[in-house]
């Protein structure tokens, strides 16, 4: 028979183990929090993946797409409900209308997480060939986080969100120059989500715009259906390495979608698309998959050292990174059946 001290020790160990299990099963906060696996894109072996491109043979204008990113950032911070966001809406609406798209605003009101005051949010819907019933969705969030809360020096400073916000929007702005000319089987919609991270505390809700869009799509009577969805987020990093995202590989439909995009990149020789899972990210693709039932993958480079800091500025992004992502998406759209 064990001594009393032994039983006390066993009890302490059991309680400690239970505590560890309890910590392990606590769900992740509703945020872009990755579980990273595999090799870091910062390793020297992956830096050699950089694709050398003969840009004279590529239909994407790399300086134009980078100019769009800088133009957006010149508006200043663009959190939901802010003057910067209103300026951005006006800029983007004029841009896409001038290119021949049908542009609609999908507005809704939420309560500010700190003081409860009403905040008007607006998803921007840009439609190409709206008469087609079979459609493809390309989307990005266009709000910026209120503050650079991961900045080691000034977490309440100015956050421009060049990569985290503006990069996906800039790629869609560039693609707009090509969509009206393409002979595609499917119609294409761009959707810019508001309220992806109107977050001041860890308990605040994320993905407000994509959730509103997904619920509206799921509940409405419509004459069209989205066959596929692709979310573009943080695609401008000058040191680009885009791994496959774990939630985008969970179902047969999203695996097929994700692999088709990475196969397009491989065919083009764009080696910055790394064909293996590198992280699990909670992002706007989750409401699209889970509520709207639109098979959607997340094209994201989460290994970005300036994430949610004051250093997320245009100088940390590159024309080549933006153009390579736009090129892959354009060629992928061309081959959809």
C-alpha positions, 0 to 999 in steps of 0.5 A: 500500500502506498504511503499517504505522501505518495497518494498526495503526490499522485493526486497532484499529478492527476490534477495537473494533467487535467489542468493541462487537458483543460487548457488544451481544449479551450477553443482558439479566439475568433481571430486570425490565429494560425497553427503553424506547421512545416518549414518557415518561408524565411528559411534559405531553401524557400527564399530560393523559390523566388520566381524570375518572371519575364514581365513582358510576357505577363498580362498583369501590370506590376507597377499599376497593381502596386500603385493601387496598394499605395493609393489605398494606403494614402487614404490613411487608416481605414477601420470600419465606420471611419472617414478613411473607409468612406474615402476608400468606398468612394475610390473603389466604387468609381474604379470598378464602375469605370471598368464596366462592372456593376457595383452595389453596396450591402450595408448593415449596422453593428454596435461599437464593441466599446461604447455601443454606438451604431457603426455603419458597415458596408460590403462592396459587391462588384459584378462582372457578367451579372446575367450568368447564373453560375458564378465565382466569388473572389473576395478580400477584406478592406477594413483595417484593424483600429490599432497596430496592437502587436506593435512592440513600441506603440500599439495604439499608433497608426496602422496603414494595413498595406499587406493586411487589408490593401494587398487583396484589394489592390489585386482585385483592382488590377484584375478588374482591368481584365474581367470585362475582356475575358470570355469566361463560362462563369460570371465573377463577383468581387466582394470586399468585406467590411468588419473583418477585424473591427476589434479592440479586445480579444473578446470582440467579434471578427468577420462581421462583413463576411458573416452578414454576406454569407447569411444573406446569400444563404437565406435569399431567393436567388437566380444564381449560385456561387460554384467556388470562392477564393479569399485573398488576404495578405498577398503582398509581402515582399518575401512572399511564400503562400502555403496551403491553409489547413481549413481550406483543405478540410473538405473534398470540394475545398481541397479540389479548389485549393489544389487547382489554384496551386496547380495553376501556379506550378504551371506558370512557374510561380514557386511562391505558392508552396504546395503543402499545408503551412498554417491554420487560419481563422479568416473570412472564408469560414463563414462562406464555407460554414454558413453560405456553403460556398466552397472557399479557400484562403490564399494567404501568406501568414508568415509576415513579421509586420502583422498588426504593427506600424511597419505594415506599410507599402515598403514592406510589400512588392509589385512582383508579389502582388502581380504574381498573385494576380497572374495566378488568379487570372489564369485560374479563372481562364481555365475554369470549367 
